[in-house]
Amino acid sequence: MAEADATTGVSREASIIDAFVHLADTLVDDYDVIEFLHVLTRSCIDLVAVDEAAVMLVTPAGTMQAVASSSERSRLLELFELQNHDGPCLDAFRSGNVITSADLSMERTRWPSFAARAIGDGFQAVHSVPLKLRAEVIGALNLMRAAPGELALSDARLVQSLSDIATIGVLQERSASRTASTASGLQTALTSRIQIEQAKGIVSERGSVSVDAAFDLLRSFARGHSMRLTEVAAAVIDRTLDVATAPGGPSG
């Protein structure tokens, strides 16, 4: 048993290192912010005892937008939170502090809309982390659990470290965009997110697959062809690419 535990510990440590290396490797010139944030959500699910993850970013106008999520279910929950102006992700952004709830059934007063919707969607606990560098808060990472209970301290620390890398990555892209033009990097990311959502819908309809499966096809094609996710999305929208049937694609 001790040997099995040791093997598990080594495997987890290797997975954590791989996640940080993957995120760091993404931080190259002209990288895709949306893809970077999706890697963040996937890393959280793979490494921490959570079932879903999503990211919100603040726009240049000061409003919050959902930009990345681990599934369509978590994306829709984030949109619901934004529409109703209550929930842990918004509180984390507004306060600049980590916001948690080990039992959402006890939060109907604090988050009257969000708590009921989250429970209805199958979630029982949340852990939301602000994306901030010193005093600047640019968004929040929302982690959702199907079972009640708080994150272990080691998991909470790992999530904080991943969030810190994400914050630096987004701010770096914004700084690069401002250097190249007057456009804000965050606004570019939001525009990219809209394109990706459109492409997901097209792929889902064309292939008669779920939205989550459509997104997997987009990401797989982008990685397999060393393309940015937004480039693939634009080609799908222009009807010049079908990711399911193109040579070298998932079915090719």
ROFI-569276 format. One record per residue (C-alpha): residue number from 1; residue in three letters; y, x, z. Coordinates in nm, 3 decimals, always signed. Each point is the difference from the previous one (the first is absolute). Example, Ala and Ser with C-alpha at 12.3 -4.5 7.8 and 13.67 -1.06 7.14 Angstrom:
2
<guke resi="1" resn="ALA" yy="-0.450" xx="+1.230" zz="+0.780"/>
<guke resi="2" resn="SER" yy="+0.344" xx="+0.137" zz="-0.066"/>
This chain:
252
<guke resi="1" resn="MET" yy="+0.000" xx="+0.000" zz="+0.000"/>
<guke resi="2" resn="ALA" yy="+0.240" xx="+0.283" zz="+0.089"/>
<guke resi="3" resn="GLU" yy="-0.076" xx="+0.168" zz="-0.334"/>
<guke resi="4" resn="ALA" yy="+0.070" xx="-0.325" zz="-0.185"/>
<guke resi="5" resn="ASP" yy="+0.329" xx="-0.043" zz="+0.186"/>
<guke resi="6" resn="ALA" yy="+0.099" xx="+0.357" zz="-0.086"/>
<guke resi="7" resn="THR" yy="-0.080" xx="-0.060" zz="-0.368"/>
<guke resi="8" resn="THR" yy="+0.205" xx="-0.319" zz="+0.004"/>
<guke resi="9" resn="GLY" yy="+0.290" xx="+0.186" zz="+0.161"/>
<guke resi="10" resn="VAL" yy="-0.008" xx="+0.273" zz="-0.264"/>
<guke resi="11" resn="SER" yy="-0.016" xx="-0.261" zz="-0.278"/>
<guke resi="12" resn="ARG" yy="+0.300" xx="-0.187" zz="+0.141"/>
<guke resi="13" resn="GLU" yy="+0.197" xx="+0.322" zz="+0.037"/>
<guke resi="14" resn="ALA" yy="-0.077" xx="+0.089" zz="-0.362"/>
<guke resi="15" resn="SER" yy="+0.108" xx="-0.348" zz="-0.112"/>
<guke resi="16" resn="ILE" yy="+0.328" xx="+0.033" zz="+0.188"/>
<guke resi="17" resn="ILE" yy="+0.067" xx="+0.339" zz="-0.158"/>
<guke resi="18" resn="ASP" yy="-0.081" xx="-0.142" zz="-0.343"/>
<guke resi="19" resn="ALA" yy="+0.243" xx="-0.287" zz="+0.056"/>
<guke resi="20" resn="PHE" yy="+0.286" xx="+0.232" zz="+0.093"/>
<guke resi="21" resn="VAL" yy="-0.078" xx="+0.232" zz="-0.291"/>
<guke resi="22" resn="HIS" yy="-0.008" xx="-0.297" zz="-0.239"/>
<guke resi="23" resn="LEU" yy="+0.334" xx="-0.130" zz="+0.125"/>
<guke resi="24" resn="ALA" yy="+0.152" xx="+0.348" zz="-0.016"/>
<guke resi="25" resn="ASP" yy="-0.133" xx="+0.057" zz="-0.352"/>
<guke resi="26" resn="THR" yy="+0.166" xx="-0.324" zz="-0.107"/>
<guke resi="27" resn="LEU" yy="+0.339" xx="+0.141" zz="+0.097"/>
<guke resi="28" resn="VAL" yy="+0.068" xx="+0.175" zz="-0.328"/>
<guke resi="29" resn="ASP" yy="+0.283" xx="-0.035" zz="-0.247"/>
<guke resi="30" resn="ASP" yy="+0.027" xx="-0.346" zz="-0.155"/>
<guke resi="31" resn="TYR" yy="-0.274" xx="-0.148" zz="+0.215"/>
<guke resi="32" resn="ASP" yy="-0.064" xx="-0.372" zz="+0.022"/>
<guke resi="33" resn="VAL" yy="+0.135" xx="-0.139" zz="+0.328"/>
<guke resi="34" resn="ILE" yy="-0.199" xx="-0.322" zz="-0.024"/>
<guke resi="35" resn="GLU" yy="-0.325" xx="+0.187" zz="-0.059"/>
<guke resi="36" resn="PHE" yy="+0.090" xx="+0.232" zz="+0.289"/>
<guke resi="37" resn="LEU" yy="+0.046" xx="-0.296" zz="+0.234"/>
<guke resi="38" resn="HIS" yy="-0.325" xx="-0.158" zz="-0.115"/>
<guke resi="39" resn="VAL" yy="-0.175" xx="+0.326" zz="+0.087"/>
<guke resi="40" resn="LEU" yy="+0.158" xx="-0.034" zz="+0.343"/>
<guke resi="41" resn="THR" yy="-0.137" xx="-0.351" zz="+0.052"/>
<guke resi="42" resn="ARG" yy="-0.346" xx="+0.105" zz="-0.120"/>
<guke resi="43" resn="SER" yy="+0.002" xx="+0.304" zz="+0.229"/>
<guke resi="44" resn="CYS" yy="+0.085" xx="-0.216" zz="+0.301"/>
<guke resi="45" resn="ILE" yy="-0.292" xx="-0.233" zz="-0.069"/>
<guke resi="46" resn="ASP" yy="-0.241" xx="+0.287" zz="-0.060"/>
<guke resi="47" resn="LEU" yy="+0.097" xx="+0.197" zz="+0.310"/>
<guke resi="48" resn="VAL" yy="+0.113" xx="-0.252" zz="+0.260"/>
<guke resi="49" resn="ALA" yy="-0.158" xx="-0.312" zz="+0.153"/>
<guke resi="50" resn="VAL" yy="+0.206" xx="-0.244" zz="-0.207"/>
<guke resi="51" resn="ASP" yy="-0.098" xx="-0.240" zz="-0.277"/>
<guke resi="52" resn="GLU" yy="+0.318" xx="-0.029" zz="-0.207"/>
<guke resi="53" resn="ALA" yy="+0.322" xx="+0.194" zz="-0.047"/>
<guke resi="54" resn="ALA" yy="+0.332" xx="-0.066" zz="-0.172"/>
<guke resi="55" resn="VAL" yy="+0.338" xx="+0.165" zz="-0.042"/>
<guke resi="56" resn="MET" yy="+0.351" xx="-0.144" zz="-0.012"/>
<guke resi="57" resn="LEU" yy="+0.307" xx="+0.195" zz="-0.111"/>
<guke resi="58" resn="VAL" yy="+0.367" xx="-0.082" zz="+0.040"/>
<guke resi="59" resn="THR" yy="+0.196" xx="-0.046" zz="-0.323"/>
<guke resi="60" resn="PRO" yy="+0.338" xx="+0.158" zz="-0.073"/>
<guke resi="61" resn="ALA" yy="+0.147" xx="-0.343" zz="+0.080"/>
<guke resi="62" resn="GLY" yy="-0.156" xx="+0.009" zz="+0.347"/>
<guke resi="63" resn="THR" yy="-0.274" xx="-0.258" zz="-0.052"/>
<guke resi="64" resn="MET" yy="-0.370" xx="+0.065" zz="+0.050"/>
<guke resi="65" resn="GLN" yy="-0.260" xx="-0.014" zz="-0.276"/>
<guke resi="66" resn="ALA" yy="-0.380" xx="+0.023" zz="+0.005"/>
<guke resi="67" resn="VAL" yy="-0.090" xx="+0.297" zz="-0.221"/>
<guke resi="68" resn="ALA" yy="-0.363" xx="+0.095" zz="+0.069"/>
<guke resi="69" resn="SER" yy="-0.305" xx="-0.164" zz="+0.152"/>
<guke resi="70" resn="SER" yy="-0.372" xx="+0.057" zz="+0.033"/>
<guke resi="71" resn="SER" yy="-0.085" xx="-0.343" zz="-0.142"/>
<guke resi="72" resn="GLU" yy="+0.151" xx="-0.317" zz="-0.137"/>
<guke resi="73" resn="ARG" yy="-0.062" xx="-0.167" zz="+0.337"/>
<guke resi="74" resn="SER" yy="+0.217" xx="+0.251" zz="+0.186"/>
<guke resi="75" resn="ARG" yy="+0.267" xx="-0.008" zz="-0.273"/>
<guke resi="76" resn="LEU" yy="+0.034" xx="-0.375" zz="+0.028"/>
<guke resi="77" resn="LEU" yy="+0.019" xx="+0.023" zz="+0.378"/>
<guke resi="78" resn="GLU" yy="+0.284" xx="+0.252" zz="-0.028"/>
<guke resi="79" resn="LEU" yy="+0.184" xx="-0.227" zz="-0.242"/>
<guke resi="80" resn="PHE" yy="-0.045" xx="-0.288" zz="+0.243"/>
<guke resi="81" resn="GLU" yy="+0.145" xx="+0.215" zz="+0.279"/>
<guke resi="82" resn="LEU" yy="+0.304" xx="+0.082" zz="-0.211"/>
<guke resi="83" resn="GLN" yy="+0.055" xx="-0.360" zz="-0.104"/>
<guke resi="84" resn="ASN" yy="-0.012" xx="-0.123" zz="+0.360"/>
<guke resi="85" resn="HIS" yy="+0.193" xx="+0.291" zz="+0.153"/>
<guke resi="86" resn="ASP" yy="-0.238" xx="+0.060" zz="+0.290"/>
<guke resi="87" resn="GLY" yy="-0.287" xx="+0.239" zz="+0.054"/>
<guke resi="88" resn="PRO" yy="-0.092" xx="+0.345" zz="+0.129"/>
<guke resi="89" resn="CYS" yy="+0.089" xx="+0.195" zz="-0.313"/>
<guke resi="90" resn="LEU" yy="+0.356" xx="-0.134" zz="+0.003"/>
<guke resi="91" resn="ASP" yy="+0.029" xx="+0.064" zz="+0.374"/>
<guke resi="92" resn="ALA" yy="-0.118" xx="+0.360" zz="-0.047"/>
<guke resi="93" resn="PHE" yy="+0.263" xx="+0.052" zz="-0.270"/>
<guke resi="94" resn="ARG" yy="+0.281" xx="-0.164" zz="+0.197"/>
<guke resi="95" resn="SER" yy="-0.074" xx="+0.177" zz="+0.327"/>
<guke resi="96" resn="GLY" yy="-0.122" xx="+0.333" zz="-0.131"/>
<guke resi="97" resn="ASN" yy="-0.289" xx="-0.027" zz="+0.247"/>
<guke resi="98" resn="VAL" yy="-0.375" xx="-0.050" zz="-0.032"/>
<guke resi="99" resn="ILE" yy="-0.083" xx="-0.369" zz="+0.043"/>
<guke resi="100" resn="THR" yy="-0.351" xx="-0.107" zz="+0.100"/>
<guke resi="101" resn="SER" yy="-0.196" xx="-0.306" zz="+0.098"/>
<guke resi="102" resn="ALA" yy="-0.358" xx="+0.020" zz="+0.120"/>
<guke resi="103" resn="ASP" yy="-0.038" xx="-0.379" zz="-0.023"/>
<guke resi="104" resn="LEU" yy="+0.203" xx="-0.200" zz="-0.250"/>
<guke resi="105" resn="SER" yy="-0.102" xx="-0.326" zz="+0.164"/>
<guke resi="106" resn="MET" yy="+0.240" xx="+0.097" zz="+0.281"/>
<guke resi="107" resn="GLU" yy="+0.293" xx="+0.060" zz="-0.239"/>
<guke resi="108" resn="ARG" yy="+0.085" xx="-0.351" zz="-0.118"/>
<guke resi="109" resn="THR" yy="+0.333" xx="+0.014" zz="+0.183"/>
<guke resi="110" resn="ARG" yy="+0.097" xx="+0.347" zz="-0.116"/>
<guke resi="111" resn="TRP" yy="-0.111" xx="-0.057" zz="-0.361"/>
<guke resi="112" resn="PRO" yy="-0.044" xx="-0.376" zz="-0.047"/>
<guke resi="113" resn="SER" yy="-0.052" xx="+0.015" zz="-0.377"/>
<guke resi="114" resn="PHE" yy="-0.172" xx="+0.334" zz="-0.039"/>
<guke resi="115" resn="ALA" yy="-0.251" xx="-0.034" zz="+0.284"/>
<guke resi="116" resn="ALA" yy="-0.135" xx="-0.332" zz="-0.124"/>
<guke resi="117" resn="ARG" yy="-0.025" xx="+0.120" zz="-0.361"/>
<guke resi="118" resn="ALA" yy="-0.161" xx="+0.334" zz="+0.095"/>
<guke resi="119" resn="ILE" yy="-0.261" xx="-0.171" zz="+0.216"/>
<guke resi="120" resn="GLY" yy="-0.069" xx="-0.245" zz="-0.281"/>
<guke resi="121" resn="ASP" yy="-0.051" xx="+0.297" zz="-0.232"/>
<guke resi="122" resn="GLY" yy="-0.257" xx="+0.147" zz="+0.237"/>
<guke resi="123" resn="PHE" yy="+0.207" xx="+0.253" zz="+0.194"/>
<guke resi="124" resn="GLN" yy="+0.004" xx="+0.027" zz="+0.379"/>
<guke resi="125" resn="ALA" yy="+0.209" xx="+0.311" zz="+0.071"/>
<guke resi="126" resn="VAL" yy="+0.276" xx="+0.207" zz="-0.161"/>
<guke resi="127" resn="HIS" yy="+0.154" xx="+0.345" zz="+0.031"/>
<guke resi="128" resn="SER" yy="+0.331" xx="+0.058" zz="-0.181"/>
<guke resi="129" resn="VAL" yy="+0.166" xx="+0.340" zz="-0.033"/>
<guke resi="130" resn="PRO" yy="+0.357" xx="+0.060" zz="-0.121"/>
<guke resi="131" resn="LEU" yy="+0.041" xx="+0.244" zz="-0.286"/>
<guke resi="132" resn="LYS" yy="+0.283" xx="+0.212" zz="+0.132"/>
<guke resi="133" resn="LEU" yy="+0.141" xx="+0.349" zz="+0.001"/>
<guke resi="134" resn="ARG" yy="+0.217" xx="+0.062" zz="+0.303"/>
<guke resi="135" resn="ALA" yy="+0.242" xx="-0.297" zz="+0.007"/>
<guke resi="136" resn="GLU" yy="-0.067" xx="-0.122" zz="-0.355"/>
<guke resi="137" resn="VAL" yy="-0.251" xx="-0.283" zz="-0.033"/>
<guke resi="138" resn="ILE" yy="-0.108" xx="-0.076" zz="-0.356"/>
<guke resi="139" resn="GLY" yy="-0.283" xx="-0.247" zz="+0.055"/>
<guke resi="140" resn="ALA" yy="-0.318" xx="-0.064" zz="+0.196"/>
<guke resi="141" resn="LEU" yy="-0.377" xx="+0.031" zz="-0.023"/>
<guke resi="142" resn="ASN" yy="-0.196" xx="-0.304" zz="+0.114"/>
<guke resi="143" resn="LEU" yy="-0.365" xx="+0.035" zz="+0.109"/>
<guke resi="144" resn="MET" yy="-0.212" xx="-0.310" zz="+0.060"/>
<guke resi="145" resn="ARG" yy="-0.329" xx="-0.042" zz="+0.184"/>
<guke resi="146" resn="ALA" yy="-0.257" xx="-0.275" zz="-0.030"/>
<guke resi="147" resn="ALA" yy="-0.103" xx="+0.052" zz="+0.363"/>
<guke resi="148" resn="PRO" yy="+0.235" xx="-0.013" zz="+0.301"/>
<guke resi="149" resn="GLY" yy="+0.087" xx="+0.320" zz="+0.183"/>
<guke resi="150" resn="GLU" yy="+0.241" xx="+0.291" zz="-0.016"/>
<guke resi="151" resn="LEU" yy="-0.048" xx="+0.314" zz="-0.205"/>
<guke resi="152" resn="ALA" yy="-0.149" xx="+0.295" zz="+0.181"/>
<guke resi="153" resn="LEU" yy="+0.263" xx="+0.257" zz="+0.096"/>
<guke resi="154" resn="SER" yy="-0.146" xx="+0.253" zz="-0.245"/>
<guke resi="155" resn="ASP" yy="+0.017" xx="-0.256" zz="-0.282"/>
<guke resi="156" resn="ALA" yy="+0.358" xx="-0.092" zz="+0.089"/>
<guke resi="157" resn="ARG" yy="+0.099" xx="+0.367" zz="-0.013"/>
<guke resi="158" resn="LEU" yy="-0.171" xx="+0.045" zz="-0.335"/>
<guke resi="159" resn="VAL" yy="+0.179" xx="-0.304" zz="-0.142"/>
<guke resi="160" resn="GLN" yy="+0.331" xx="+0.140" zz="+0.124"/>
<guke resi="161" resn="SER" yy="-0.066" xx="+0.329" zz="-0.178"/>
<guke resi="162" resn="LEU" yy="-0.093" xx="-0.177" zz="-0.324"/>
<guke resi="163" resn="SER" yy="+0.315" xx="-0.212" zz="+0.030"/>
<guke resi="164" resn="ASP" yy="+0.214" xx="+0.311" zz="+0.047"/>
<guke resi="165" resn="ILE" yy="-0.140" xx="+0.152" zz="-0.319"/>
<guke resi="166" resn="ALA" yy="+0.064" xx="-0.325" zz="-0.186"/>
<guke resi="167" resn="THR" yy="+0.359" xx="-0.012" zz="+0.120"/>
<guke resi="168" resn="ILE" yy="+0.065" xx="+0.356" zz="-0.115"/>
<guke resi="169" resn="GLY" yy="-0.163" xx="-0.077" zz="-0.334"/>
<guke resi="170" resn="VAL" yy="+0.212" xx="-0.307" zz="-0.068"/>
<guke resi="171" resn="LEU" yy="+0.320" xx="+0.173" zz="+0.109"/>
<guke resi="172" resn="GLN" yy="-0.084" xx="+0.299" zz="-0.218"/>
<guke resi="173" resn="GLU" yy="-0.042" xx="-0.224" zz="-0.304"/>
<guke resi="174" resn="ARG" yy="+0.326" xx="-0.177" zz="+0.080"/>
<guke resi="175" resn="SER" yy="+0.181" xx="+0.332" zz="+0.030"/>
<guke resi="176" resn="ALA" yy="-0.143" xx="+0.120" zz="-0.332"/>
<guke resi="177" resn="SER" yy="+0.105" xx="-0.323" zz="-0.170"/>
<guke resi="178" resn="ARG" yy="+0.353" xx="+0.029" zz="+0.130"/>
<guke resi="179" resn="THR" yy="+0.017" xx="+0.358" zz="-0.123"/>
<guke resi="180" resn="ALA" yy="-0.111" xx="-0.104" zz="-0.347"/>
<guke resi="181" resn="SER" yy="+0.207" xx="-0.316" zz="-0.021"/>
<guke resi="182" resn="THR" yy="+0.186" xx="-0.254" zz="+0.208"/>
<guke resi="183" resn="ALA" yy="-0.310" xx="-0.218" zz="+0.033"/>
<guke resi="184" resn="SER" yy="-0.159" xx="-0.031" zz="+0.341"/>
<guke resi="185" resn="GLY" yy="-0.358" xx="+0.113" zz="+0.034"/>
<guke resi="186" resn="LEU" yy="-0.081" xx="-0.299" zz="+0.213"/>
<guke resi="187" resn="GLN" yy="+0.133" xx="-0.236" zz="-0.264"/>
<guke resi="188" resn="THR" yy="-0.213" xx="+0.180" zz="-0.258"/>
<guke resi="189" resn="ALA" yy="-0.302" xx="-0.053" zz="+0.222"/>
<guke resi="190" resn="LEU" yy="+0.076" xx="-0.370" zz="+0.032"/>
<guke resi="191" resn="THR" yy="+0.036" xx="-0.038" zz="-0.376"/>
<guke resi="192" resn="SER" yy="-0.332" xx="+0.181" zz="-0.045"/>
<guke resi="193" resn="ARG" yy="-0.165" xx="-0.236" zz="+0.246"/>
<guke resi="194" resn="ILE" yy="+0.110" xx="-0.301" zz="-0.206"/>
<guke resi="195" resn="GLN" yy="-0.150" xx="+0.156" zz="-0.314"/>
<guke resi="196" resn="ILE" yy="-0.327" xx="+0.068" zz="+0.178"/>
<guke resi="197" resn="GLU" yy="-0.021" xx="-0.358" zz="+0.127"/>
<guke resi="198" resn="GLN" yy="+0.054" xx="-0.128" zz="-0.354"/>
<guke resi="199" resn="ALA" yy="-0.267" xx="+0.232" zz="-0.135"/>
<guke resi="200" resn="LYS" yy="-0.245" xx="-0.108" zz="+0.270"/>
<guke resi="201" resn="GLY" yy="+0.046" xx="-0.360" zz="-0.105"/>
<guke resi="202" resn="ILE" yy="-0.055" xx="+0.081" zz="-0.367"/>
<guke resi="203" resn="VAL" yy="-0.316" xx="+0.204" zz="+0.067"/>
<guke resi="204" resn="SER" yy="-0.131" xx="-0.269" zz="+0.234"/>
<guke resi="205" resn="GLU" yy="+0.049" xx="-0.269" zz="-0.265"/>
<guke resi="206" resn="ARG" yy="-0.135" xx="+0.208" zz="-0.289"/>
<guke resi="207" resn="GLY" yy="-0.309" xx="+0.114" zz="+0.184"/>
<guke resi="208" resn="SER" yy="-0.059" xx="-0.311" zz="+0.211"/>
<guke resi="209" resn="VAL" yy="-0.008" xx="+0.217" zz="+0.312"/>
<guke resi="210" resn="SER" yy="+0.171" xx="-0.023" zz="+0.338"/>
<guke resi="211" resn="VAL" yy="+0.347" xx="+0.146" zz="+0.048"/>
<guke resi="212" resn="ASP" yy="-0.146" xx="+0.267" zz="+0.228"/>
<guke resi="213" resn="ALA" yy="-0.256" xx="+0.095" zz="-0.266"/>
<guke resi="214" resn="ALA" yy="+0.277" xx="+0.010" zz="-0.261"/>
<guke resi="215" resn="PHE" yy="+0.197" xx="+0.245" zz="+0.211"/>
<guke resi="216" resn="ASP" yy="-0.309" xx="+0.219" zz="+0.041"/>
<guke resi="217" resn="LEU" yy="-0.030" xx="+0.009" zz="-0.379"/>
<guke resi="218" resn="LEU" yy="+0.364" xx="+0.106" zz="-0.037"/>
<guke resi="219" resn="ARG" yy="-0.034" xx="+0.277" zz="+0.258"/>
<guke resi="220" resn="SER" yy="-0.331" xx="+0.123" zz="-0.140"/>
<guke resi="221" resn="PHE" yy="+0.144" xx="+0.022" zz="-0.351"/>
<guke resi="222" resn="ALA" yy="+0.312" xx="+0.181" zz="+0.122"/>
<guke resi="223" resn="ARG" yy="-0.203" xx="+0.257" zz="+0.190"/>
<guke resi="224" resn="GLY" yy="-0.255" xx="+0.045" zz="-0.277"/>
<guke resi="225" resn="HIS" yy="+0.274" xx="+0.069" zz="-0.255"/>
<guke resi="226" resn="SER" yy="+0.240" xx="+0.196" zz="+0.225"/>
<guke resi="227" resn="MET" yy="+0.266" xx="-0.267" zz="-0.046"/>
<guke resi="228" resn="ARG" yy="+0.243" xx="-0.152" zz="+0.243"/>
<guke resi="229" resn="LEU" yy="-0.095" xx="-0.344" zz="+0.120"/>
<guke resi="230" resn="THR" yy="+0.332" xx="-0.137" zz="-0.122"/>
<guke resi="231" resn="GLU" yy="-0.061" xx="+0.145" zz="-0.348"/>
<guke resi="232" resn="VAL" yy="-0.333" xx="-0.181" zz="-0.021"/>
<guke resi="233" resn="ALA" yy="+0.160" xx="-0.321" zz="+0.126"/>
<guke resi="234" resn="ALA" yy="+0.276" xx="+0.021" zz="-0.262"/>
<guke resi="235" resn="ALA" yy="-0.256" xx="+0.048" zz="-0.279"/>
<guke resi="236" resn="VAL" yy="-0.200" xx="-0.301" zz="+0.121"/>
<guke resi="237" resn="ILE" yy="+0.315" xx="-0.214" zz="+0.007"/>
<guke resi="238" resn="ASP" yy="+0.091" xx="+0.116" zz="-0.353"/>
<guke resi="239" resn="ARG" yy="-0.350" xx="-0.102" zz="-0.112"/>
<guke resi="240" resn="THR" yy="-0.067" xx="+0.352" zz="-0.129"/>
<guke resi="241" resn="LEU" yy="-0.277" xx="+0.068" zz="+0.253"/>
<guke resi="242" resn="ASP" yy="-0.299" xx="-0.188" zz="+0.135"/>
<guke resi="243" resn="VAL" yy="-0.125" xx="+0.203" zz="+0.297"/>
<guke resi="244" resn="ALA" yy="-0.337" xx="-0.174" zz="+0.002"/>
<guke resi="245" resn="THR" yy="-0.092" xx="+0.079" zz="-0.360"/>
<guke resi="246" resn="ALA" yy="+0.197" xx="+0.315" zz="-0.089"/>
<guke resi="247" resn="PRO" yy="-0.208" xx="+0.312" zz="-0.073"/>
<guke resi="248" resn="GLY" yy="-0.056" xx="+0.189" zz="+0.321"/>
<guke resi="249" resn="GLY" yy="+0.088" xx="-0.302" zz="+0.208"/>
<guke resi="250" resn="PRO" yy="-0.223" xx="-0.160" zz="+0.262"/>
<guke resi="251" resn="SER" yy="-0.219" xx="-0.164" zz="-0.262"/>
<guke resi="252" resn="GLY" yy="+0.031" xx="+0.281" zz="-0.253"/>
